[in-house]
Structure formats: structure tokens, C-alpha cells
Amino acid sequence: MEVNVRKTIIITIDALGVGELPDAELYDNRGANSLGHTADTIGALKIPNLAKLGLANLTYTRGTERTTDTLAFYGRSRCRTEGKDTVAGHWEIAGVILKEPFGVFPEELPEEFMEMLTATTKRKFLIFRITREEALLNTYGAEHLFSGNPILICTDSSELLVCAHESILTSAQLRDLTIDTRQVANVFQVALVSSVPLEGEPGDFYLNQERREDFPMPAPGPTLLDAAELFGLPVITLGDLPRIFANRGITTGQNFSSTDDFFEKLMKYIRDCPTNDYDQALLWARFDRLFTEGTRERSPQRYAELLAEFDSLIPRLYRAMQNEDLLIITAPNGGDPTMPYGDTTREHVPVIAYSRMFKPQGNGALPVRKTSSDISETIAEAYELQTHFAADSFWSRMIEKL
């Protein structure tokens, strides 16, 4: 049966995990459950709209009723890519499954990396692990001014920051150095290399994030965004997805400052965004506030508040959608705020698919997906993009319920 999808809206919610994956113990995440543990900790979650879509059916959620009469198709997905970072998680949703995990060097960089970096850049670096201690940045800043050696900062994720004061390197020189570092980092599967100017003076140094420039590692294979671009389907993004996908396959996009701003911009896109001749477009919005404002503060209460805030605005999203629009809600990873270390967690993620075209009629449960790439395979089939990913579509399951 031919079904014409107009606009597809993907919303990825960072940290919205719904229970540990079978290999979670390998990541020190045994027992992780972002949604369930948050509900247990605060007593109850206020997510009636997400529950009606089927989210509460995916794991026990204290204070939120399960329902068979859902508005959407719903299920849980596993992650085939090793690791649990946001970039790899988004790539898998987009159809690319990494064969090897990203390189993460929170303590020190491998000797081979530094030998290659020195040979490539002809420079020595001051290296330290990112920290909240400003005193440490000031110590390295003073040494940087004295030696002239740029600073290379390791983070908890697959990310490196290349930093220098303008009295040592101009903006153009810092950018060139970061590009050279990016080339070396490709060999070691580092997801992101960024240049961040060091500003201020001795005793009062700081990293100027407003002048930061990111150089992400491009996905190693064609993504859903690439397929959409070839098909002539405009791809509109909200959030920092251009960084995650190295600006590849993206027509236009912008960022947001709050949950309200997120929904306002998303609804404006849904109502009025570039489309092809068939009034079709792919909109992808990344909502990362649960992790950046909840999990890193180790606050289940804040996590719950932000999720409830998101939930309360969903009816407005429905009103912006047309009958032929498709909404998919998922996540790149978990971020259990009750777990130690303030890190992402290795969990199943939700797969929720809603459109007024489809009526689940009490039979909306999807089998556990073996990979989040099933989402891209489903969208590719819906639009007849003439491309396939290493995944299984659930499109036929949906059109059975027209």
C-alpha cells in the first residue's frame, strides 16, 4: 500500500535510557536505568504525554501507568556500536554502525599518538586532563606563555581541545594546528578535536568557548542525511547535529537556548521549512538538556523536571503536525543520574513512532530492535530513498495499522 509521508521529525533525547544492555557490565554500568531509577528516586515522574506514546511501557516507571492503548508504536532498541557516546549513538540512528569504538583518553594520550602529533606539527604540547580547577588552567597557562608550547586538553569523552594564547599563536595559526591535530586524531578514532583560544592574563586565564571551532570526525559511511540529500529531501536540524555529522548532508540548522525555545523553533520548522516539490522534509532535533543540565549535576530531580517540561509541550507539537507527518522519538544513549561518575550509560533506548495516519489499536508494541539503525531503514523505506542500511525496517508493521 502506498503511503505518502510529508515531513519526518526525529527527536533524539540524550540520556533517555530505559534499562541496561546485556553488555552494560563491561562499561561499569550494570543495572543502569535512566528512566526507571529517576522515577524511583523522586517518587513519580510526570510524563503523561510520553506515557501515552508508550514510553512507560518500556521499563517500570514508578508513578506512571502503563497502557496498551497507545497513540504510537513503541519499542526498545539495542546499540550495536561499541561505546556509549553521543556521536556514535547518533551515527547509529543515522545508519552507520562503528566497527571499533571511539578512542577515549581521559588520563593520558598514547605514546604513539604523541610521536605522530609531534612529527606532524613539529611542536611539543603541554597536556592535561580537563578539570573544574581554574588554578590548574592558570598553572598551565603560565607555562604556556613561558615555553610557547600549545596546550592539548584531554576530556572524559572522545574529544581533544587545542588551546593557545594569541600572544603565542594567531587565530589562523591555532586553526591550522587544530586541523593538523585532527588528521592525527583520525588514526586513533577521536570523535572531536576543537580549537579553543586561551584568553586572559597570568592568574586569570580562561578558555573562550564563544570562539571555539569544532572539527568533528566525519562518519565513516553514508548516513540517512547523505541519502536524503541525494534524494533531494531537505534536512533541517535543531541543536548541535551539524557538529555530530560534520555538517554533511544538512541543508540548514540552528541551536536553541531552553526547552521552550527548542519547541518554538521546532514547531516553526514543522510549519514552515524548506521542502522538496512534494512538500517533504526531514527534521532532526537533538534535545540534550537531560544530560547537560541533569546528569552531570547528578540530580535525578533536575532530570525529572526537564523531562516533565519536555512532556508538557508535546501537545503543542501535535498541533503543528499535519496528518501525513511522522514523529520519531529516540535517544543516542542513556545517562542514569543515579549512577556514579556523571557519565553516559550503556542502555536500551526508546523507539517511538507516531503519526495521525496510523492507529496502533492496542497493538503498538514493536519487537526489540537489534540496532538503532532500524530507524533510518524505516525512514528510507517510507520515502523510497533507494538506499539500505544494515538494519531492519518496521515500516510494514506501521502501515498495517492505517
C-alpha positions, -999 to 999 in steps of 0.1 A, spaced: 0 0 0 13 34 -10 17 58 19 30 94 14 49 108 43 52 145 43 77 156 70 95 133 93 105 147 127 132 129 146 138 140 182 168 125 199 167 130 237 202 125 252 203 103 283 168 88 279 178 52 286 153 25 295 174 -2 310 208 -18 308 221 -35 277 234 -71 281 270 -59 280 265 -30 304 288 -46 329 317 -42 305 312 -4 308 307 -4 346 270 3 340 254 -28 354 219 -21 365 217 13 347 181 26 340 178 63 335 140 65 333 133 39 360 159 50 386 149 86 382 112 77 389 123 55 419 144 83 434 119 112 432 88 91 438 70 96 404 75 111 370 50 135 355 51 124 318 15 117 308 21 125 271 52 104 267 34 76 286 5 78 262 30 73 233 43 42 250 74 53 269 63 40 303 57 5 287 94 1 281 105 -2 317 89 0 351 84 37 358 72 44 393 41 66 394 34 63 357 8 38 344 15 15 315 -11 15 288 -18 -8 259 -39 18 241 -10 39 229 -10 67 203 23 54 189 42 24 180 69 18 207 98 -5 215 133 -7 228 165 -7 208 199 -21 214 231 -4 203 254 -25 181 282 1 181 307 -4 210 308 25 234 281 48 248 289 83 235 265 107 218 283 109 185 284 72 179 248 69 192 236 95 167 256 79 139 239 45 145 205 61 145 215 76 111 225 41 98 263 39 105 275 13 129 311 17 141 332 -14 140 355 0 166 347 23 194 359 59 195 393 65 212 389 79 247 419 91 266 408 108 298 441 103 317 469 104 291 474 101 253 491 71 239 528 74 232 522 66 196 497 95 193 522 120 207 550 108 185 528 111 154 515 145 165 550 159 171 562 146 138 532 162 120 531 196 138 568 200 146 556 211 181 557 199 217 525 202 237 515 208 273 490 181 281 465 179 310 431 164 318 402 188 318 392 198 353 370 224 370 400 237 389 408 270 374 441 271 393 453 242 371 444 261 339 463 291 353 494 270 360 494 256 325 487 290 311 517 305 327 539 276 315 524 280 280 534 317 279 569 309 291 576 279 268 555 288 238 541 253 236 504 249 229 481 232 253 463 199 245 434 191 269 420 156 272 384 151 282 362 123 296 348 117 262 364 112 228 374 149 225 406 169 224 409 207 229 438 225 213 444 258 231 468 288 227 470 324 237 470 349 209 504 362 220 517 328 211 496 317 181 473 338 160 438 326 154 448 314 119 478 295 133 457 279 161 432 268 135 459 253 113 474 235 143 440 221 152 435 208 116 468 190 118 459 175 151 426 164 136 444 144 110 464 126 136 433 121 157 416 103 128 441 75 131 431 70 167 393 73 162 389 105 182 354 119 176 361 156 181 390 180 180 384 216 188 404 248 189 397 270 219 416 302 224 432 308 258 425 343 269 432 365 299 464 371 318 485 352 344 463 344 373 431 349 353 433 326 323 401 312 308 390 293 277 369 314 254 342 289 243 324 316 222 354 315 198 356 277 198 358 259 165 350 223 162 365 197 138 345 165 141 354 132 126 331 125 97 310 94 97 329 65 80 300 57 57 269 72 41 242 82 66 205 88 64 213 125 59 235 117 29 208 96 14 182 123 20 204 149 3 209 127 -28 171 122 -30 166 159 -28 150 158 6 159 189 26 175 181 60 168 206 88 185 203 122 179 218 156 207 215 182 244 208 175 238 180 150 260 198 124 289 191 148 280 155 152 277 149 114 305 173 103 279 194 85 274 166 60 240 162 44 225 191 63 205 218 45 201 243 73 200 243 111 202 263 143 207 258 180 184 266 210 187 280 245 159 264 265 131 238 264 106 265 253 130 278 227 135 242 215 98 236 209 92 271 194 119 266 168 109 230 161 72 239 156 82 268 133 103 244 113 74 219 111 50 246 99 74 264 76 107 249 64 124 242 31 107 212 13 110 194 -20 84 195 -47 63 170 -27 63 192 4 86 167 21 115 173 45 135 156 72 137 174 105 161 162 132 162 179 166 186 169 194 174 177 229 204 173 252 193 191 283 186 160 304 223 152 302 240 186 302 217 200 329 206 169 348 230 140 347 263 160 350 249 176 382 240 141 394 205 154 400 176 130 394 152 158 405 165 181 377 164 153 352 127 147 361 119 184 359 134 187 325 117 156 312 83 168 326 89 202 310 95 184 277 64 163 281 42 192 288 49 208 254 42 177 233 5 186 227 17 218 210 39 197 188 9 176 178 -9 207 168 19 218 145 20 185 127 -1 176 96 -18 142 92 9 129 69 38 139 92 58 113 111 73 118 146 101 95 159 114 99 194 146 80 204 179 85 222 216 80 214 224 66 249 214 65 285 225 89 312 213 74 345 216 103 370 218 79 400 250 62 386 284 75 397 309 94 375 285 117 358 289 98 325 266 84 298 253 49 305 251 18 283 213 12 280 185 3 257 169 34 242 133 40 232 119 39 197 86 57 194 69 63 161 37 85 159 16 98 131 -21 105 128 -21 82 97 -16 52 119 -38 36 146 -20 11 168 -53 0 183 -38 -16 213 -11 -34 193 16 -9 191 45 -28 207 75 -34 184 99 -62 189 133 -53 205 153 -37 177 188 -51 172 201 -17 162 190 19 163 198 19 125 163 3 121 150 39 124 170 50 93 160 19 74 123 26 82 126 62 70 145 52 39 117 27 30 90 53 38 105 78 13 117 52 -11 152 66 -9 167 37 -28 193 31 -2 196 5 26 214 2 59 225 -29 79 192 -29 97 155 -40 96 127 -16 88 95 -16 108 76 4 82 54 -25 71 45 -31 107 32 5 108 13 6 76 -6 -25 86 -24 -1 110 -36 26 87 
